[in-house]
Amino acid sequence: MGTPTWRANGGWGPRLGLDDAGIRDVNRRAIAFARDLRSAHPWRDHILIEGALGPAGDGYAPEQLLTPIEAARLHSAQLETFAEEGVDIASAFTITHPGEAIGMVNRAHDLGLPFALSFTVETDGRLPTGQDLGSALSEVEAATGGYVRYYGINCAHPEHFSEQLPSRWLNRIGMVRPNASRRSHAELDEATELDDGDPEEFGALCAGMAKRLPKLRVVGGCCGSDIRHIRALIAAGI
């Protein structure tokens, strides 16, 4: 997909110990760094600069459900910087509930900033709040006028959500970044050793899921994954 500029998983209030000015500064420097990397790459014309956002709290267990207004205010400094610096797309990852998603998307829309959105799901294919993915996507689409370029799913093993994909939204899911591990989020939080699963199985399962997602354009790995899993994705023909 491209080179992430910065992923800020800040808390409610000051993020990473930074105020808005600090958020703007660190993102500007990160974008400049990404541009320098791109300019030196032989495939530079095919590389996008992506501005990545994280949730306000824990991407596995939300501590507070934000309203769209609260979320827009919280993420505004970062989104405004992405727009000012002309990133190719902004993407939000590990989002846990529609309220925060809607605020992000609507602020990106106000700024004319292309936007993608990925939800965290549990071992049952539902969001950490218990909401099913289909209704969450419907809620975001209705509240944002369908502004999201594509949706994503992250932070669960492919078997946890591949059979739970909402049929109505298969054409709108453009990104999957599953966990390598089959463990639940609670189990992963307590784990003391890396669970990297089976890379070859991971690639095969993702390839099977890709056949059901005609608009899939971004594939990767989340918890427990590494270069072996990415190689397995390529070997599986994705």
LORO-691691 format. One record per residue (C-alpha): residue in three letters; x, y, z; residue number from 1. Coordinates in steps of 0.5 Angstrom, whole numbers, plus 2048, in hexadecimal, padded with zeros to 3 digits. Example, Ala and Ser with C-alpha at 12.3 -4.5 7.8 and 13.67 -1.06 7.14 Angstrom:
<atoms>
<"ALA"; <819; 7F7; 810>; 1> <"SER"; <81B; 7FE; 80E>; 2> 
</atoms>
This chain:
<atoms>
<"MET"; <800; 800; 800>; 1> <"GLY"; <806; 805; 801>; 2> <"THR"; <80A; 808; 807>; 3> <"PRO"; <806; 809; 80E>; 4> <"THR"; <808; 810; 810>; 5> <"TRP"; <806; 810; 817>; 6> <"ARG"; <802; 80B; 81B>; 7> <"ALA"; <7FF; 80F; 822>; 8> <"ASN"; <7FC; 80B; 827>; 9> <"GLY"; <7FA; 810; 82C>; 10> <"GLY"; <7F6; 810; 832>; 11> <"TRP"; <7F0; 815; 833>; 12> <"GLY"; <7F3; 81B; 834>; 13> <"PRO"; <7FA; 81D; 833>; 14> <"ARG"; <7FD; 818; 82E>; 15> <"LEU"; <804; 814; 82F>; 16> <"GLY"; <805; 81A; 833>; 17> <"LEU"; <804; 81F; 82E>; 18> <"ASP"; <800; 825; 82D>; 19> <"ASP"; <7FD; 827; 826>; 20> <"ALA"; <803; 82B; 824>; 21> <"GLY"; <807; 825; 826>; 22> <"ILE"; <803; 820; 822>; 23> <"ARG"; <803; 825; 81C>; 24> <"ASP"; <80B; 825; 81C>; 25> <"VAL"; <80C; 81E; 81D>; 26> <"ASN"; <808; 81C; 817>; 27> <"ARG"; <80B; 821; 813>; 28> <"ARG"; <812; 81E; 814>; 29> <"ALA"; <80F; 817; 813>; 30> <"ILE"; <80C; 819; 80C>; 31> <"ALA"; <813; 81C; 80A>; 32> <"PHE"; <816; 816; 80C>; 33> <"ALA"; <812; 812; 808>; 34> <"ARG"; <812; 816; 802>; 35> <"ASP"; <81A; 816; 803>; 36> <"LEU"; <819; 80E; 803>; 37> <"ARG"; <815; 80E; 7FD>; 38> <"SER"; <819; 813; 7F9>; 39> <"ALA"; <81F; 80E; 7F9>; 40> <"HIS"; <81B; 808; 7F7>; 41> <"PRO"; <81B; 806; 7F0>; 42> <"TRP"; <813; 804; 7F0>; 43> <"ARG"; <812; 80B; 7F3>; 44> <"ASP"; <80D; 80D; 7EE>; 45> <"HIS"; <809; 807; 7F1>; 46> <"ILE"; <809; 808; 7F8>; 47> <"LEU"; <804; 80C; 7FC>; 48> <"ILE"; <805; 810; 802>; 49> <"GLU"; <800; 80E; 807>; 50> <"GLY"; <7FE; 811; 80E>; 51> <"ALA"; <7FC; 80C; 813>; 52> <"LEU"; <7F8; 80E; 819>; 53> <"GLY"; <7F6; 809; 81F>; 54> <"PRO"; <7F1; 809; 824>; 55> <"ALA"; <7F0; 80E; 82A>; 56> <"GLY"; <7F1; 808; 82F>; 57> <"ASP"; <7F2; 801; 82F>; 58> <"GLY"; <7F1; 7FE; 828>; 59> <"TYR"; <7EF; 7F7; 82C>; 60> <"ALA"; <7EB; 7FA; 831>; 61> <"PRO"; <7E8; 801; 830>; 62> <"GLU"; <7E8; 805; 837>; 63> <"GLN"; <7E3; 80A; 834>; 64> <"LEU"; <7DF; 80A; 82F>; 65> <"LEU"; <7E0; 811; 82B>; 66> <"THR"; <7DA; 815; 828>; 67> <"PRO"; <7DC; 817; 821>; 68> <"ILE"; <7DC; 81E; 823>; 69> <"GLU"; <7E1; 81C; 828>; 70> <"ALA"; <7E5; 818; 823>; 71> <"ALA"; <7E6; 81D; 81E>; 72> <"ARG"; <7E8; 822; 823>; 73> <"LEU"; <7ED; 81D; 826>; 74> <"HIS"; <7F0; 81B; 81F>; 75> <"SER"; <7F0; 822; 81C>; 76> <"ALA"; <7F7; 824; 81D>; 77> <"GLN"; <7FA; 81E; 819>; 78> <"LEU"; <7F5; 81D; 814>; 79> <"GLU"; <7F6; 825; 812>; 80> <"THR"; <7FD; 824; 812>; 81> <"PHE"; <7FC; 81E; 80D>; 82> <"ALA"; <7F8; 822; 809>; 83> <"GLU"; <7FD; 828; 809>; 84> <"GLU"; <803; 824; 807>; 85> <"GLY"; <7FF; 820; 802>; 86> <"VAL"; <7FF; 819; 804>; 87> <"ASP"; <7FC; 814; 7FE>; 88> <"ILE"; <7F7; 811; 803>; 89> <"ALA"; <7F6; 811; 80B>; 90> <"SER"; <7F4; 80A; 80E>; 91> <"ALA"; <7F1; 809; 815>; 92> <"PHE"; <7F3; 802; 818>; 93> <"THR"; <7F1; 7FE; 81E>; 94> <"ILE"; <7EB; 802; 81F>; 95> <"THR"; <7E6; 7FF; 824>; 96> <"HIS"; <7DF; 803; 823>; 97> <"PRO"; <7DB; 807; 81E>; 98> <"GLY"; <7DB; 80D; 822>; 99> <"GLU"; <7E2; 80E; 821>; 100> <"ALA"; <7E3; 80C; 81A>; 101> <"ILE"; <7DD; 811; 818>; 102> <"GLY"; <7E1; 817; 81B>; 103> <"MET"; <7E7; 815; 817>; 104> <"VAL"; <7E4; 814; 811>; 105> <"ASN"; <7E0; 81A; 811>; 106> <"ARG"; <7E6; 81F; 813>; 107> <"ALA"; <7EA; 81B; 80D>; 108> <"HIS"; <7E4; 81D; 808>; 109> <"ASP"; <7E4; 824; 80B>; 110> <"LEU"; <7EB; 825; 809>; 111> <"GLY"; <7EA; 821; 802>; 112> <"LEU"; <7EF; 81C; 805>; 113> <"PRO"; <7EE; 815; 802>; 114> <"PHE"; <7ED; 810; 807>; 115> <"ALA"; <7ED; 808; 809>; 116> <"LEU"; <7EA; 805; 80F>; 117> <"SER"; <7EC; 7FF; 813>; 118> <"PHE"; <7E8; 7FB; 819>; 119> <"THR"; <7EB; 7F7; 81E>; 120> <"VAL"; <7E7; 7F0; 81F>; 121> <"GLU"; <7E7; 7EB; 824>; 122> <"THR"; <7E7; 7E3; 823>; 123> <"ASP"; <7DF; 7E3; 822>; 124> <"GLY"; <7E0; 7E8; 81C>; 125> <"ARG"; <7DD; 7EE; 820>; 126> <"LEU"; <7E0; 7F5; 822>; 127> <"PRO"; <7E3; 7F5; 829>; 128> <"THR"; <7DC; 7F8; 82B>; 129> <"GLY"; <7D8; 7F2; 829>; 130> <"GLN"; <7D5; 7F6; 823>; 131> <"ASP"; <7D5; 7F2; 81D>; 132> <"LEU"; <7DA; 7F4; 817>; 133> <"GLY"; <7D4; 7F5; 812>; 134> <"SER"; <7D0; 7FA; 816>; 135> <"ALA"; <7D6; 7FE; 818>; 136> <"LEU"; <7D8; 7FF; 811>; 137> <"SER"; <7D1; 800; 80F>; 138> <"GLU"; <7D1; 806; 815>; 139> <"VAL"; <7D7; 809; 812>; 140> <"GLU"; <7D5; 809; 80B>; 141> <"ALA"; <7CE; 80C; 80D>; 142> <"ALA"; <7D1; 811; 811>; 143> <"THR"; <7D7; 813; 80C>; 144> <"GLY"; <7D4; 813; 806>; 145> <"GLY"; <7D8; 80D; 804>; 146> <"TYR"; <7DE; 811; 804>; 147> <"VAL"; <7E3; 80C; 806>; 148> <"ARG"; <7E7; 809; 800>; 149> <"TYR"; <7E7; 802; 803>; 150> <"TYR"; <7E6; 7FF; 809>; 151> <"GLY"; <7EB; 7FA; 80D>; 152> <"ILE"; <7EB; 7F4; 812>; 153> <"ASN"; <7F1; 7F3; 817>; 154> <"CYS"; <7F3; 7F0; 81D>; 155> <"ALA"; <7F0; 7E9; 81D>; 156> <"HIS"; <7F2; 7E3; 81A>; 157> <"PRO"; <7EF; 7E1; 813>; 158> <"GLU"; <7EB; 7DC; 815>; 159> <"HIS"; <7E8; 7E0; 81A>; 160> <"PHE"; <7E5; 7E5; 815>; 161> <"SER"; <7E5; 7E2; 80E>; 162> <"GLU"; <7DE; 7DE; 80F>; 163> <"GLN"; <7DB; 7E4; 812>; 164> <"LEU"; <7DD; 7E9; 80C>; 165> <"PRO"; <7D6; 7ED; 80B>; 166> <"SER"; <7D4; 7EB; 804>; 167> <"ARG"; <7D1; 7F2; 803>; 168> <"TRP"; <7D8; 7F5; 804>; 169> <"LEU"; <7DC; 7F1; 800>; 170> <"ASN"; <7DE; 7F6; 7FB>; 171> <"ARG"; <7DF; 7FB; 800>; 172> <"ILE"; <7E5; 7F7; 804>; 173> <"GLY"; <7EB; 7F9; 801>; 174> <"MET"; <7F0; 7F7; 806>; 175> <"VAL"; <7F1; 7F1; 80B>; 176> <"ARG"; <7F7; 7F1; 810>; 177> <"PRO"; <7F6; 7EB; 814>; 178> <"ASN"; <7F9; 7E8; 81B>; 179> <"ALA"; <7FE; 7E2; 81A>; 180> <"SER"; <7FC; 7E0; 820>; 181> <"ARG"; <7F5; 7DC; 822>; 182> <"ARG"; <7F5; 7DF; 829>; 183> <"SER"; <7F0; 7E4; 82B>; 184> <"HIS"; <7F2; 7EB; 82D>; 185> <"ALA"; <7F1; 7E9; 834>; 186> <"GLU"; <7F6; 7E4; 834>; 187> <"LEU"; <7FB; 7E8; 82F>; 188> <"ASP"; <7FB; 7ED; 835>; 189> <"GLU"; <7FD; 7E8; 83A>; 190> <"ALA"; <802; 7E4; 835>; 191> <"THR"; <809; 7E4; 837>; 192> <"GLU"; <80C; 7E1; 831>; 193> <"LEU"; <80A; 7E3; 829>; 194> <"ASP"; <805; 7DE; 826>; 195> <"ASP"; <807; 7DF; 81F>; 196> <"GLY"; <802; 7D9; 81C>; 197> <"ASP"; <803; 7D6; 816>; 198> <"PRO"; <806; 7DB; 810>; 199> <"GLU"; <804; 7D6; 80A>; 200> <"GLU"; <7FD; 7D5; 80D>; 201> <"PHE"; <7FC; 7DC; 80E>; 202> <"GLY"; <7FE; 7DD; 807>; 203> <"ALA"; <7F9; 7D8; 804>; 204> <"LEU"; <7F3; 7DA; 809>; 205> <"CYS"; <7F4; 7E2; 806>; 206> <"ALA"; <7F5; 7DF; 7FF>; 207> <"GLY"; <7EE; 7DC; 800>; 208> <"MET"; <7EB; 7E2; 803>; 209> <"ALA"; <7EE; 7E6; 7FE>; 210> <"LYS"; <7E9; 7E2; 7F9>; 211> <"ARG"; <7E3; 7E5; 7FC>; 212> <"LEU"; <7E6; 7EC; 7FC>; 213> <"PRO"; <7E6; 7EF; 7F5>; 214> <"LYS"; <7E8; 7F6; 7F7>; 215> <"LEU"; <7EE; 7F3; 7FC>; 216> <"ARG"; <7F4; 7F8; 7FB>; 217> <"VAL"; <7F8; 7F8; 801>; 218> <"VAL"; <7FA; 7F1; 805>; 219> <"GLY"; <7FF; 7F1; 80B>; 220> <"GLY"; <7FF; 7EE; 812>; 221> <"CYS"; <7FE; 7F0; 819>; 222> <"CYS"; <800; 7ED; 81F>; 223> <"GLY"; <805; 7E7; 81F>; 224> <"SER"; <806; 7E8; 818>; 225> <"ASP"; <80D; 7EA; 814>; 226> <"ILE"; <811; 7E9; 80E>; 227> <"ARG"; <80F; 7E2; 80D>; 228> <"HIS"; <808; 7E3; 80D>; 229> <"ILE"; <808; 7E9; 808>; 230> <"ARG"; <80C; 7E4; 804>; 231> <"ALA"; <807; 7DE; 805>; 232> <"LEU"; <802; 7E3; 802>; 233> <"ILE"; <806; 7E5; 7FC>; 234> <"ALA"; <807; 7DD; 7FB>; 235> <"ALA"; <800; 7DC; 7FC>; 236> <"GLY"; <7FE; 7E0; 7F6>; 237> <"ILE"; <7FB; 7E7; 7F9>; 238> 
</atoms>
